[in-house]
Amino acid sequence: MTVDRAVLAFAGAVVLIGILLALLVNIWWLALSVFAGLNMLQAAFTGFCPAAMIFKSLGLKPGAAFR
């Protein structure tokens, strides 16, 4: 698995967990999904992604997006 795929999988999981928690616990959990979406958007323009740095330090191979 590359860093790119790990970041996409992690972001997707965070979005789905946020929606599930909003449905089951409290509507304010949607803020978690909003945060993940905004982070993905800024990473697309700046190339800076904290999750990518963490996955890279864990030894995952860099992909095309996060070198």
Secondary structure as GFF3:
##gff-version 3
##sequence-region A 1 67
A	DSSP	alpha_helix	3	24	.	.	.	ID=ss1
A	DSSP	three_ten_helix	27	29	.	.	.	ID=ss2
A	DSSP	alpha_helix	30	46	.	.	.	ID=ss3
A	DSSP	alpha_helix	50	57	.	.	.	ID=ss4
###
